[in-house]
Amino acid sequence: MEVAYVCEWEKRPKSNHCPSTPLVCAWSCRNLVAFTTDLKNEEDEKEVSHMVHIIDTEHPWDVYSINSGHAEVISCLEWDQSGSRLLSADGDGQIKCWAMADHLVNSWETSLGSAVDGDPIVALSWLHNGVKLALHVEMSGSTNFGEKFSRVKFSPSLTLFGGKPMEGWLAVTVSGLVMVSLLKPNGQLLTASESLCRLRGRVALADIAFTGGGNIVVAATDGSSSSPVQFYKVCVSVVNEKCRIDTELLPSLFMRCTTDPVRRDKYPAVTHLKFLTRENSEQVLLCASSQTGSIVECWSLRKEGLPVNNIFQHRSPVVGEKQPMILKWRILSATNDLDRVSAVALPKLPISISNPDLKVASDTKFFPGLGLALAFHDGSIQILHRLSLHTMGVFYGSSLGSSLRPGDETAIKRQRAGGHTVHFKALQLSWTSLALAGVDNHGKLHMIRVSPSMGQMLDMNTLLRHLLFLLEYCMVTGYDWWDVLLHVQPGMVHNLVEKLHEEYMRQNQALQQVLSTRIVAVKASLCKLSAATAARACDFHAKLLLIAISATLKSLLRPHVLNTPDKSPGDRLAEICAKNTDTDIDKVMINLKTEEFVLDGPPLQSLQQLIQWVGDFVLYLMANLPNQGSIVRPGFGFLRDGSSLGMLREMMVMIRIWGLLKPGCLPIYTATSDNQDSMSLLFRLLTKLWLCCKDGANMCS
């Protein structure tokens, strides 16, 4: 496995970090990483601040630290499906919901929360919203995004009127209590709690998964490997404006290591319990440990025929009678004796893990999403196959020590003085499984790059195809693609941009419209990786701004009368400008209903800065025309982009009309003569350029 040290961050306040406290980490689909540290006050060591730190992986040097206000150690962190809200729970049963203030990643506030006073939270999850996407590796060569990434029928945990999913969260406490908090449309919080079973017992570890039918499955253990791992079905409903929770006991299991005479007492404690995926409650990963070692087991829930007593074996079967079936847990695989496991990270890529699908993934050599990560107390990390648990790669952790900055003697002394090896206490895989985030026992965050080849030899074309496949997946889902960019070399950029554009152009018009801004953003981030395409990156960023300004200006247009056709004023403007090839801006303006462009004075004047940017941008493009033979400069790509030039023509027509209503909003130019109409001249030149490259025609001289 090719792994590389990406970055590190260490909180260095005046107070000291408490390395003995548990740390948690969570990675959102927007590539925001949240993790916790506990800080002691120098003056009063009894006073501890429980901090939540949030970083954007693309800018890891900017850390947004929040004093959570939790009275006890934070035990759980959970991002919602959109990656914009964060749940934090502590050892006192307090749960807080954090949200971005004004959509700013460096500003977080909490206004909602629930609590089970004095009952520590051991598992936490948002309710499922019913959105599940399947990634089909075997269709990676298809030209249709709908065949590569399909929507799976999956019911939300709870629905409102009309089938809309209801938002909320679910928590499991150490005393065996399950608590549900529902966010009502009016902003109020509806909370209820119920015991997992009639005989409540201690729950040391728990995890939460969801079924396609809308039910919730909770796995729980008291922490002893000799005790059964219990599974419960939880159904949530709203009856008479009150939340109702129904629980049902499901088949349980005993770990294999407890039935092995050699290992019966070797691993007394269950230290990790996780479902392989949140949308699959039929496969679970268990880790039992001692002070010196661990063992990991993977289990699967299967339907099996119920054996019939010999008395009934010779009975004549009834027509249509089926053999009775029973659900039973069966072990899929287990590791040999391992070093002591300190953290586990599971992949989030929605690859089907049935045996036929795994064979297809192996044949196509597509390895992302097939491996889970185990961190050990010696500082190393192993990537294991998620079902067979065979080792796919090893990271020995040597970079944990070598990553210290030159002259950072205090960190080295602190590490030696503590007497403990630096190891990861919390670990998370990115949403494409190409990066790892880990928090070590000194509160330092590490980012590690994980190769998509997982140590296998891949030719360049195969690697490009896999990276392109993951970029398309991020583009369709709206997830951030930062972790994919970690593996793009400068020489790959041109091919990836061209192939991504080819695949995009093969989609239907409706999907192209949905993905129009996302593909521009992906291209911009790709082109920044190479010096040869840096100018194109500027063009793509400018195009994103151009699209945003165009959408903003068109959104201000209103039809003059209510009984208008289906087309909006913005659509009619685009249609007329596309058909009218006249170079005179006033003649184009005559064909429009100018009453639809009437705006009040103050809003119109507030748009002057955006209008000035449009005017300056058109002037810059026209000034670049004589320099076509020189080196590629920013703006060069627009000279051959008919759609963007058409967008600029539309905005200039709008600006011309608004200038008649309020001349103060017009862009300001320095003209060579007093009687020169700068806007009319620019529109004429812009129209001639647009006509040259319209419909893919070549540039005129």
C-alpha positions as CSV (number, residue, x, y, z in Angstrom):
1,M,0.0,0.0,0.0
2,E,1.3,3.4,-1.0
3,V,0.7,5.7,1.9
4,A,2.1,9.2,2.3
5,Y,2.2,11.7,5.1
6,V,0.0,14.7,4.0
7,C,-0.2,17.1,6.9
8,E,-0.4,17.4,10.7
9,W,-1.9,19.8,13.1
10,E,-1.4,20.1,16.8
11,K,-3.2,22.3,19.2
12,R,-0.7,24.3,21.3
13,P,-2.6,26.5,23.8
14,K,-1.2,27.6,27.1
15,S,-2.9,24.7,28.8
16,N,-1.8,21.1,28.5
17,H,-3.6,18.3,26.6
18,C,-4.8,15.3,28.6
19,P,-3.6,12.3,26.6
20,S,-5.5,9.8,28.7
21,T,-8.9,11.0,27.6
22,P,-10.7,9.3,24.7
23,L,-10.6,11.1,21.4
24,V,-13.2,10.9,18.6
25,C,-13.0,12.0,14.9
26,A,-15.6,12.3,12.2
27,W,-15.2,13.1,8.4
28,S,-18.0,14.7,6.5
29,C,-18.9,14.4,2.8
30,R,-17.7,18.0,2.4
31,N,-14.2,16.8,3.5
32,L,-14.6,18.7,6.8
33,V,-12.9,16.8,9.6
34,A,-14.1,17.2,13.2
35,F,-12.1,15.9,16.2
36,T,-12.0,16.5,19.9
37,T,-9.4,17.4,22.6
38,D,-9.6,18.1,26.3
39,L,-7.6,21.0,27.6
40,K,-6.7,21.6,31.2
41,N,-6.4,25.0,32.7
42,E,-2.9,25.8,34.0
43,E,-4.2,27.7,37.0
44,D,-6.9,25.2,38.0
45,E,-6.2,21.7,36.7
46,K,-9.6,20.5,37.7
47,E,-11.1,22.8,35.1
48,V,-11.2,21.1,31.7
49,S,-12.4,22.5,28.5
50,H,-13.8,20.0,26.0
51,M,-12.9,21.3,22.6
52,V,-14.3,20.5,19.1
53,H,-11.9,21.3,16.2
54,I,-13.1,21.5,12.6
55,I,-10.8,21.8,9.6
56,D,-11.3,21.9,5.9
57,T,-8.9,19.3,4.5
58,E,-8.0,21.6,1.6
59,H,-6.8,24.2,4.0
60,P,-5.6,22.2,7.0
61,W,-3.7,25.2,8.5
62,D,-7.1,26.9,9.2
63,V,-8.5,25.3,12.4
64,Y,-11.8,26.4,13.8
65,S,-11.8,25.5,17.5
66,I,-15.1,25.5,19.5
67,N,-15.4,25.3,23.2
68,S,-18.2,22.8,23.2
69,G,-19.6,23.6,26.6
70,H,-19.9,19.9,27.4
71,A,-19.4,19.2,31.1
72,E,-17.9,15.7,30.5
73,V,-15.7,14.1,27.9
74,I,-17.1,14.0,24.4
75,S,-17.8,10.4,23.4
76,C,-19.4,10.7,19.9
77,L,-19.3,13.0,16.9
78,E,-21.6,12.6,13.9
79,W,-22.0,14.6,10.7
80,D,-25.3,14.7,8.9
81,Q,-25.8,13.5,5.4
82,S,-25.2,17.0,3.9
83,G,-22.1,17.6,5.9
84,S,-23.3,20.9,7.3
85,R,-24.5,19.9,10.8
86,L,-22.6,18.1,13.5
87,L,-23.8,16.2,16.6
88,S,-21.7,15.9,19.7
89,A,-22.5,13.8,22.7
90,D,-20.7,13.4,26.1
91,G,-20.4,11.2,29.1
92,D,-23.2,13.0,30.9
93,G,-25.9,12.2,28.4
94,Q,-25.8,15.7,26.8
95,I,-26.2,15.9,23.0
96,K,-25.7,19.2,21.0
97,C,-26.4,19.9,17.4
98,W,-23.9,22.3,15.8
99,A,-24.7,24.1,12.5
100,M,-22.9,26.6,10.3
101,A,-23.8,30.2,11.0
102,D,-24.6,32.0,7.7
103,H,-23.1,29.0,5.8
104,L,-19.6,29.9,7.0
105,V,-17.3,27.0,7.7
106,N,-15.4,29.0,10.3
107,S,-18.6,29.9,12.3
108,W,-20.5,27.3,14.2
109,E,-23.4,27.7,16.7
110,T,-25.7,25.4,18.6
111,S,-29.4,26.0,19.2
112,L,-30.7,22.4,19.6
113,G,-29.9,19.6,21.9
114,S,-31.3,16.8,24.0
115,A,-30.2,15.0,27.1
116,V,-30.5,11.9,29.3
117,D,-29.0,13.3,32.4
118,G,-26.2,11.3,33.9
119,D,-26.4,8.5,31.3
120,P,-23.3,8.5,29.1
121,I,-23.9,8.2,25.3
122,V,-22.1,5.3,23.7
123,A,-23.6,5.4,20.1
124,L,-25.0,8.3,18.1
125,S,-26.4,8.6,14.6
126,W,-28.7,10.8,12.5
127,L,-31.9,9.2,11.2
128,H,-31.6,8.0,7.7
129,N,-33.1,10.3,5.0
130,G,-33.8,7.5,2.5
131,V,-31.2,8.5,0.0
132,K,-28.9,5.6,-0.9
133,L,-26.7,5.5,-4.0
134,A,-25.1,2.3,-5.3
135,L,-21.7,2.4,-7.1
136,H,-21.5,-0.2,-9.9
137,V,-17.8,-1.0,-10.6
138,E,-18.7,-3.4,-13.3
139,M,-20.3,-0.5,-15.2
140,S,-17.4,1.8,-15.0
141,G,-16.9,1.7,-18.7
142,S,-20.5,2.7,-19.4
143,T,-21.2,6.2,-20.9
144,N,-24.4,6.6,-18.8
145,F,-24.0,8.0,-15.3
146,G,-27.3,6.4,-14.4
147,E,-25.8,2.9,-15.0
148,K,-22.7,3.7,-13.0
149,F,-24.4,5.2,-10.1
150,S,-28.0,4.1,-9.4
151,R,-30.5,5.1,-6.7
152,V,-31.4,2.3,-4.4
153,K,-34.9,1.9,-3.0
154,F,-34.4,2.7,0.6
155,S,-37.1,4.0,3.1
156,P,-36.3,6.9,5.5
157,S,-36.3,6.1,9.2
158,L,-39.4,8.3,9.6
159,T,-41.5,10.2,7.1
160,L,-43.7,13.3,7.2
161,F,-46.8,13.9,5.1
162,G,-46.1,13.2,1.5
163,G,-43.2,10.9,2.2
164,K,-40.7,13.6,3.1
165,P,-38.1,12.3,5.5
166,M,-38.2,13.6,9.0
167,E,-34.9,14.8,10.5
168,G,-33.6,13.8,13.9
169,W,-31.0,11.7,15.7
170,L,-30.8,8.5,17.7
171,A,-28.6,7.8,20.7
172,V,-27.8,4.7,22.8
173,T,-26.8,5.1,26.4
174,V,-24.6,3.1,28.7
175,S,-27.6,1.9,30.7
176,G,-29.3,0.3,27.7
177,L,-31.6,3.2,26.8
178,V,-32.4,4.3,23.3
179,M,-33.3,8.0,22.8
180,V,-34.8,9.6,19.7
181,S,-35.0,13.3,19.0
182,L,-37.1,14.5,16.1
183,L,-36.8,17.9,14.4
184,K,-40.3,19.1,13.6
185,P,-40.9,21.4,10.6
186,N,-41.7,24.3,13.0
187,G,-38.2,24.0,14.6
188,Q,-39.3,22.3,17.8
189,L,-37.6,19.1,19.1
190,L,-39.7,16.0,19.9
191,T,-37.8,13.6,22.2
192,A,-38.6,10.2,23.6
193,S,-36.6,7.3,25.2
194,E,-37.2,3.6,25.6
195,S,-35.3,0.7,26.9
196,L,-33.7,-1.6,24.4
197,C,-35.1,-4.6,26.1
198,R,-37.1,-5.5,29.2
199,L,-34.0,-6.3,31.3
200,R,-31.8,-3.3,30.9
201,G,-28.1,-4.0,31.2
202,R,-24.8,-2.2,30.8
203,V,-23.9,-1.2,27.2
204,A,-20.2,-0.6,26.9
205,L,-20.2,-0.5,23.1
206,A,-22.9,0.0,20.5
207,D,-23.4,0.8,16.8
208,I,-26.4,1.8,14.7
209,A,-27.4,0.7,11.2
210,F,-30.5,1.1,9.0
211,T,-32.6,-1.3,6.9
212,G,-34.3,-0.7,3.6
213,G,-37.7,-0.9,5.2
214,G,-37.1,2.1,7.4
215,N,-36.2,0.2,10.6
216,I,-33.2,0.8,12.8
217,V,-30.9,-1.9,14.1
218,V,-28.8,-1.4,17.2
219,A,-25.9,-3.7,18.1
220,A,-24.8,-3.7,21.7
221,T,-22.3,-5.4,24.0
222,D,-21.5,-5.1,27.7
223,G,-17.8,-5.1,26.8
224,S,-17.0,-8.7,27.8
225,S,-16.1,-11.1,25.0
226,S,-17.7,-14.0,26.9
227,S,-21.1,-12.2,26.8
228,P,-23.4,-12.2,23.7
229,V,-23.5,-9.4,21.2
230,Q,-27.1,-8.4,21.2
231,F,-29.0,-6.9,18.3
232,Y,-32.3,-5.0,18.5
233,K,-34.7,-3.6,16.0
234,V,-36.0,-0.1,16.7
235,C,-39.0,1.4,15.0
236,V,-39.8,5.1,15.4
237,S,-43.2,6.6,14.8
238,V,-45.2,9.7,15.7
239,V,-48.6,9.1,17.3
240,N,-50.7,12.0,18.4
241,E,-47.8,14.5,18.2
242,K,-45.7,12.2,20.4
243,C,-42.7,10.2,19.5
244,R,-43.1,6.4,20.0
245,I,-40.3,3.9,20.1
246,D,-40.9,0.1,19.6
247,T,-38.0,-2.3,20.2
248,E,-37.6,-6.0,19.3
249,L,-34.9,-8.4,20.1
250,L,-33.0,-9.9,17.1
251,P,-30.7,-13.0,16.9
252,S,-27.5,-12.5,18.9
253,L,-24.0,-14.0,18.6
254,F,-21.0,-15.1,20.6
255,M,-17.5,-14.2,19.3
256,R,-15.6,-17.2,17.8
257,C,-12.6,-16.5,20.0
258,T,-14.6,-17.3,23.2
259,T,-15.4,-20.8,21.8
260,D,-11.8,-21.5,20.8
261,P,-10.1,-23.4,23.7
262,V,-6.8,-21.8,22.8
263,R,-8.2,-18.2,22.9
264,R,-11.0,-18.5,25.4
265,D,-9.5,-16.3,28.0
266,K,-6.9,-14.6,25.8
267,Y,-9.0,-11.6,24.7
268,P,-11.4,-10.8,27.5
269,A,-12.7,-7.4,26.3
270,V,-14.7,-6.3,23.2
271,T,-13.0,-3.0,22.3
272,H,-14.6,-2.3,18.9
273,L,-18.1,-3.0,17.5
274,K,-19.1,-1.6,14.1
275,F,-21.5,-2.5,11.3
276,L,-19.6,-2.7,8.0
277,T,-21.9,0.0,6.5
278,R,-24.6,2.1,8.0
279,E,-27.1,0.8,5.3
280,N,-26.3,-2.9,5.9
281,S,-27.4,-4.3,9.3
282,E,-26.5,-7.8,8.3
283,Q,-22.7,-7.6,8.5
284,V,-20.8,-6.6,11.6
285,L,-17.1,-6.2,12.6
286,L,-16.0,-7.2,16.1
287,C,-12.6,-6.7,17.8
288,A,-11.6,-8.4,21.1
289,S,-8.5,-7.3,22.9
290,S,-6.2,-7.9,25.8
291,Q,-3.4,-5.7,27.2
292,T,-1.0,-7.0,24.5
293,G,-3.0,-8.1,21.5
294,S,-6.3,-8.2,19.5
295,I,-8.3,-10.4,17.2
296,V,-10.9,-9.2,14.6
297,E,-13.9,-11.1,13.4
298,C,-16.4,-10.4,10.6
299,W,-19.9,-11.8,10.9
300,S,-22.9,-12.0,8.6
301,L,-26.6,-12.6,9.2
302,R,-28.0,-15.3,6.9
303,K,-31.3,-17.2,6.4
304,E,-30.9,-20.9,7.1
305,G,-33.3,-23.8,6.9
306,L,-34.6,-24.9,10.3
307,P,-33.8,-28.5,10.9
308,V,-36.8,-30.8,11.4
309,N,-37.0,-33.5,14.0
310,N,-36.6,-37.1,12.8
311,I,-40.2,-37.8,13.7
312,F,-41.4,-35.6,10.9
313,Q,-38.8,-36.6,8.3
314,H,-41.0,-39.3,6.8
315,R,-44.2,-37.3,6.8
316,S,-45.7,-36.7,3.4
317,P,-45.0,-33.1,2.4
318,V,-47.9,-30.8,1.8
319,V,-48.2,-29.2,-1.6
320,G,-46.6,-25.7,-1.6
321,E,-45.1,-26.2,1.9
322,K,-41.7,-24.5,2.4
323,Q,-39.0,-25.4,4.8
324,P,-39.1,-23.1,7.9
325,M,-36.3,-20.5,7.8
326,I,-34.4,-18.9,10.6
327,L,-32.0,-15.9,10.8
328,K,-28.6,-16.9,12.2
329,W,-25.2,-15.2,12.5
330,R,-22.4,-16.9,10.7
331,I,-18.7,-15.9,10.9
332,L,-17.3,-14.9,7.6
333,S,-13.6,-14.5,8.5
334,A,-11.3,-13.8,11.3
335,T,-7.7,-12.6,11.7
336,N,-4.8,-14.3,13.3
337,D,-3.5,-12.8,16.6
338,L,-2.7,-9.1,16.1
339,D,-1.0,-6.4,18.0
340,R,-3.4,-4.4,20.2
341,V,-5.9,-2.4,18.0
342,S,-6.4,1.2,19.0
343,A,-8.8,2.4,16.3
344,V,-10.9,1.1,13.4
345,A,-12.0,3.0,10.3
346,L,-14.5,1.6,7.8
347,P,-15.0,2.7,4.2
348,K,-18.0,4.8,3.1
349,L,-17.8,4.1,-0.6
350,P,-21.2,2.3,-1.4
351,I,-19.7,-0.7,-3.2
352,S,-21.8,-3.9,-2.9
353,I,-20.0,-6.5,-0.8
354,S,-21.6,-9.6,-2.1
355,N,-19.2,-12.2,-3.5
356,P,-20.1,-11.7,-7.2
357,D,-19.6,-7.9,-6.9
358,L,-16.3,-8.4,-5.0
359,K,-15.1,-10.7,-7.9
360,V,-16.0,-7.9,-10.4
361,A,-14.1,-5.4,-8.3
362,S,-11.1,-7.7,-8.2
363,D,-11.2,-8.3,-11.9
364,T,-11.4,-4.6,-12.7
365,K,-8.6,-3.9,-10.1
366,F,-10.8,-1.3,-8.4
367,F,-9.7,-1.5,-4.8
368,P,-11.0,1.7,-3.1
369,G,-13.8,0.9,-0.8
370,L,-12.7,-2.8,-0.4
371,G,-10.4,-2.1,2.6
372,L,-10.9,-1.2,6.2
373,A,-8.2,0.4,8.4
374,L,-6.9,-0.9,11.7
375,A,-4.6,1.3,13.9
376,F,-2.4,-0.4,16.4
377,H,-0.7,0.7,19.7
378,D,2.7,0.5,18.1
379,G,1.7,3.4,15.7
380,S,1.2,1.3,12.6
381,I,-1.9,1.0,10.4
382,Q,-3.0,-2.0,8.4
383,I,-5.5,-2.0,5.5
384,L,-7.5,-5.2,5.6
385,H,-10.0,-6.6,3.1
386,R,-13.4,-5.7,4.5
387,L,-14.7,-9.3,4.2
388,S,-11.7,-11.7,4.0
389,L,-9.7,-9.6,6.5
390,H,-6.5,-10.3,4.5
391,T,-3.9,-7.7,4.7
392,M,-3.8,-5.4,1.7
393,G,-1.2,-2.9,2.9
394,V,0.7,-1.7,5.9
395,F,1.7,1.8,7.1
396,Y,4.4,1.4,9.7
397,G,3.9,4.8,11.3
398,S,7.6,5.9,11.0
399,S,6.4,9.2,9.7
400,L,4.7,10.0,13.0
401,G,8.1,10.7,14.5
402,S,9.8,12.0,11.4
403,S,6.9,14.5,10.8
404,L,8.0,16.6,13.7
405,R,9.2,20.0,12.6
406,P,12.9,20.7,12.7
407,G,13.8,22.1,16.2
408,D,10.6,20.8,17.7
409,E,12.4,19.5,20.7
410,T,9.5,20.0,23.1
411,A,7.3,17.6,21.3
412,I,10.1,15.0,21.3
413,K,10.7,15.4,25.0
414,R,7.0,15.2,25.7
415,Q,6.8,12.0,23.7
416,R,9.7,10.4,25.6
417,A,8.6,11.7,29.0
418,G,5.2,10.2,28.6
419,G,6.7,6.8,28.0
420,H,3.9,5.9,25.5
421,T,4.3,5.2,21.8
422,V,2.5,7.6,19.6
423,H,-0.5,5.8,18.2
424,F,-3.9,6.7,16.7
425,K,-6.8,6.8,19.1
426,A,-9.4,7.8,16.4
427,L,-9.3,7.0,12.7
428,Q,-11.6,7.9,9.8
429,L,-11.5,7.0,6.1
430,S,-12.5,9.7,3.6
431,W,-15.6,9.3,1.5
432,T,-13.7,7.8,-1.5
433,S,-11.4,5.8,0.8
434,L,-8.3,7.5,-0.7
435,A,-7.2,9.3,2.5
436,L,-7.1,8.7,6.3
437,A,-7.5,11.1,9.1
438,G,-6.2,10.1,12.5
439,V,-5.9,11.7,15.9
440,D,-3.0,10.4,18.0
441,N,-2.8,10.1,21.8
442,H,-1.2,13.6,22.0
443,G,-4.1,15.3,20.3
444,K,-2.3,15.7,17.0
445,L,-4.3,15.3,13.7
446,H,-2.6,13.4,10.9
447,M,-3.6,13.1,7.3
448,I,-2.4,10.0,5.3
449,R,-2.8,9.4,1.6
450,V,-3.9,5.9,0.7
451,S,-3.2,4.7,-2.9
452,P,-6.1,3.5,-5.0
453,S,-4.0,0.6,-6.1
454,M,-3.6,-0.8,-2.5
455,G,-0.1,-1.9,-3.3
456,Q,-1.0,-3.6,-6.6
457,M,0.7,-2.8,-9.9
458,L,-1.6,-0.7,-12.1
459,D,-0.9,0.7,-15.5
460,M,-1.5,4.4,-16.1
461,N,-4.7,3.9,-18.1
462,T,-6.2,1.8,-15.4
463,L,-5.3,4.3,-12.7
464,L,-6.7,7.2,-14.8
465,R,-9.9,5.2,-15.3
466,H,-10.3,4.6,-11.6
467,L,-9.6,8.3,-10.7
468,L,-12.1,9.4,-13.4
469,F,-14.7,7.0,-12.0
470,L,-14.3,8.5,-8.5
471,L,-14.4,12.1,-9.9
472,E,-17.7,11.3,-11.7
473,Y,-19.0,9.7,-8.4
474,C,-18.2,12.9,-6.5
475,M,-19.7,15.0,-9.2
476,V,-23.0,13.1,-9.2
477,T,-23.3,12.9,-5.5
478,G,-22.1,16.4,-4.7
479,Y,-19.4,15.1,-2.4
480,D,-16.1,17.0,-2.2
481,W,-13.3,15.4,-4.3
482,W,-10.2,16.7,-2.4
483,D,-9.1,13.2,-1.5
484,V,-9.1,12.1,-5.2
485,L,-6.9,15.0,-6.1
486,L,-4.2,13.7,-3.7
487,H,-3.4,11.0,-6.3
488,V,-3.5,13.1,-9.5
489,Q,0.0,13.8,-10.9
490,P,0.6,16.9,-13.0
491,G,1.0,14.8,-16.1
492,M,-2.5,13.3,-15.6
493,V,-4.4,16.6,-15.5
494,H,-4.9,17.2,-19.2
495,N,-6.2,13.6,-19.9
496,L,-8.5,13.7,-16.9
497,V,-10.0,17.1,-17.8
498,E,-10.6,16.0,-21.4
499,K,-12.1,12.6,-20.5
500,L,-14.3,14.1,-17.8
501,H,-15.7,16.6,-20.4
502,E,-16.3,13.8,-22.9
503,E,-18.2,11.7,-20.4
504,Y,-20.2,14.8,-19.4
505,M,-21.2,15.6,-22.9
506,R,-22.6,12.1,-23.4
507,Q,-25.2,12.6,-20.7
508,N,-28.8,13.9,-21.4
509,Q,-29.5,17.6,-21.4
510,A,-31.3,17.5,-18.0
511,L,-28.4,15.9,-16.2
512,Q,-25.9,18.2,-18.0
513,Q,-27.8,21.2,-16.6
514,V,-27.8,19.7,-13.1
515,L,-24.0,19.1,-13.2
516,S,-23.1,22.2,-15.2
517,T,-21.4,24.0,-12.3
518,R,-20.0,20.9,-10.6
519,I,-18.0,19.9,-13.6
520,V,-16.5,23.4,-13.9
521,A,-15.5,23.3,-10.3
522,V,-13.9,19.8,-10.7
523,K,-12.0,21.0,-13.8
524,A,-10.8,24.1,-11.9
525,S,-9.4,22.1,-9.0
526,L,-7.7,19.6,-11.5
527,C,-6.1,22.4,-13.5
528,K,-4.5,23.9,-10.4
529,L,-2.4,20.8,-9.9
530,S,-0.3,21.5,-13.0
531,A,1.7,24.6,-14.0
532,A,0.9,23.9,-17.6
533,T,-2.9,24.3,-17.0
534,A,-2.8,27.0,-14.3
535,A,-4.3,29.5,-16.8
536,R,-7.2,27.2,-17.5
537,A,-7.9,27.0,-13.8
538,C,-8.3,30.8,-13.8
539,D,-10.7,30.5,-16.6
540,F,-12.8,27.9,-14.9
541,H,-13.0,29.9,-11.7
542,A,-14.0,33.0,-13.7
543,K,-16.7,30.9,-15.4
544,L,-18.1,29.9,-12.0
545,L,-18.3,33.5,-11.0
546,L,-19.8,34.4,-14.4
547,I,-22.5,31.7,-14.0
548,A,-23.3,32.9,-10.4
549,I,-23.6,36.6,-11.6
550,S,-25.8,35.6,-14.5
551,A,-28.1,33.6,-12.3
552,T,-28.3,36.5,-9.7
553,L,-29.1,39.1,-12.3
554,K,-31.7,37.0,-14.1
555,S,-33.4,36.1,-10.8
556,L,-34.3,39.7,-10.4
557,L,-36.4,39.8,-13.5
558,R,-40.1,39.4,-13.0
559,P,-42.9,39.0,-15.7
560,H,-45.0,42.2,-16.2
561,V,-48.3,40.3,-15.9
562,L,-49.0,37.1,-14.0
563,N,-50.7,35.1,-16.9
564,T,-47.4,34.7,-18.8
565,P,-46.2,31.6,-20.6
566,D,-44.1,29.0,-19.0
567,K,-40.8,30.8,-20.0
568,S,-39.4,33.3,-17.5
569,P,-38.0,36.7,-18.6
570,G,-34.5,35.2,-18.2
571,D,-35.3,32.3,-20.6
572,R,-36.9,34.7,-23.1
573,L,-33.8,36.9,-22.9
574,A,-31.5,33.9,-23.6
575,E,-33.7,32.8,-26.5
576,I,-33.9,36.2,-28.2
577,C,-30.1,36.8,-27.8
578,A,-29.3,33.4,-29.2
579,K,-31.5,34.0,-32.3
580,N,-30.7,37.7,-32.9
581,T,-27.2,38.0,-34.3
582,D,-27.3,41.7,-34.8
583,T,-24.1,43.5,-33.6
584,D,-26.1,46.6,-32.5
585,I,-27.1,46.3,-28.8
586,D,-30.0,48.7,-29.2
587,K,-31.6,46.6,-32.0
588,V,-31.4,43.5,-29.9
589,M,-32.9,45.4,-26.9
590,I,-35.9,46.5,-29.1
591,N,-37.1,42.9,-29.3
592,L,-37.4,42.6,-25.5
593,K,-40.3,43.6,-23.2
594,T,-38.4,46.2,-21.3
595,E,-41.1,46.4,-18.6
596,E,-39.9,43.0,-17.3
597,F,-36.5,44.6,-16.6
598,V,-37.8,47.5,-14.4
599,L,-36.2,47.4,-11.0
600,D,-36.4,49.9,-8.1
601,G,-33.6,52.4,-7.7
602,P,-31.8,51.1,-4.5
603,P,-31.5,47.4,-5.6
604,L,-30.3,48.4,-9.0
605,Q,-27.6,50.7,-7.7
606,S,-26.4,47.9,-5.3
607,L,-25.6,45.7,-8.4
608,Q,-23.1,48.2,-9.7
609,Q,-20.1,46.3,-8.6
610,L,-21.2,43.1,-10.3
611,I,-22.1,45.1,-13.4
612,Q,-18.7,46.7,-13.3
613,W,-17.0,43.2,-13.1
614,V,-19.0,42.0,-16.2
615,G,-18.0,45.1,-18.1
616,D,-14.3,44.9,-17.1
617,F,-14.3,41.2,-18.0
618,V,-15.6,41.8,-21.5
619,L,-13.0,44.5,-22.0
620,Y,-10.3,42.2,-20.8
621,L,-11.4,39.5,-23.3
622,M,-11.5,41.9,-26.2
623,A,-8.0,43.1,-25.3
624,N,-6.7,39.5,-25.3
625,L,-7.8,38.9,-28.9
626,P,-4.6,40.3,-30.6
627,N,-2.5,38.0,-28.4
628,Q,-3.8,34.7,-29.5
629,G,-0.4,33.5,-30.8
630,S,1.4,34.2,-27.5
631,I,1.5,32.0,-24.4
632,V,-1.8,30.9,-22.9
633,R,-3.0,33.5,-20.5
634,P,-6.0,33.7,-18.2
635,G,-9.1,34.3,-20.3
636,F,-7.8,32.4,-23.3
637,G,-10.4,29.7,-22.9
638,F,-13.3,32.1,-23.1
639,L,-12.3,33.1,-26.7
640,R,-13.5,29.7,-27.9
641,D,-16.4,29.2,-25.4
642,G,-19.6,30.1,-27.3
643,S,-21.9,29.5,-24.3
644,S,-20.0,31.9,-22.0
645,L,-19.8,34.5,-24.7
646,G,-23.5,34.2,-25.2
647,M,-24.0,34.6,-21.5
648,L,-22.0,37.8,-21.5
649,R,-24.1,39.2,-24.4
650,E,-27.3,38.6,-22.4
651,M,-25.9,40.4,-19.4
652,M,-24.8,43.3,-21.5
653,V,-28.3,43.7,-22.9
654,M,-29.7,43.6,-19.4
655,I,-27.2,46.2,-18.2
656,R,-28.0,48.4,-21.2
657,I,-31.7,48.4,-20.3
658,W,-31.0,49.1,-16.6
659,G,-28.7,51.9,-17.6
660,L,-31.6,53.7,-19.2
661,L,-33.5,53.5,-15.9
662,K,-30.5,54.5,-13.7
663,P,-27.3,55.6,-15.4
664,G,-25.4,55.4,-12.2
665,C,-25.4,51.6,-12.3
666,L,-23.6,51.4,-15.7
667,P,-20.0,50.2,-15.8
668,I,-17.4,53.0,-15.9
669,Y,-15.0,53.1,-18.8
670,T,-12.2,55.6,-19.8
671,A,-13.1,56.4,-23.4
672,T,-10.8,58.0,-26.0
673,S,-13.5,60.5,-26.9
674,D,-16.5,62.1,-25.2
675,N,-19.0,60.9,-27.8
676,Q,-17.9,57.2,-27.8
677,D,-20.4,54.6,-26.8
678,S,-18.2,52.1,-25.0
679,M,-20.9,49.5,-24.3
680,S,-22.1,49.5,-27.9
681,L,-18.6,49.1,-29.2
682,L,-17.8,46.2,-26.8
683,F,-21.1,44.5,-27.6
684,R,-20.3,44.7,-31.4
685,L,-16.9,43.2,-30.9
686,L,-18.3,40.6,-28.5
687,T,-21.0,39.6,-30.9
688,K,-18.5,39.2,-33.8
689,L,-16.4,36.9,-31.6
690,W,-19.4,35.0,-30.5
691,L,-20.5,34.4,-34.1
692,C,-17.0,33.1,-35.0
693,C,-17.1,30.3,-32.3
694,K,-20.9,29.7,-32.3
695,D,-21.9,26.1,-32.8
696,G,-18.3,25.0,-32.4
697,A,-16.9,27.0,-35.4
698,N,-13.3,27.8,-35.5
699,M,-12.0,31.2,-34.4
700,C,-11.8,33.8,-37.1
701,S,-8.7,35.8,-37.6
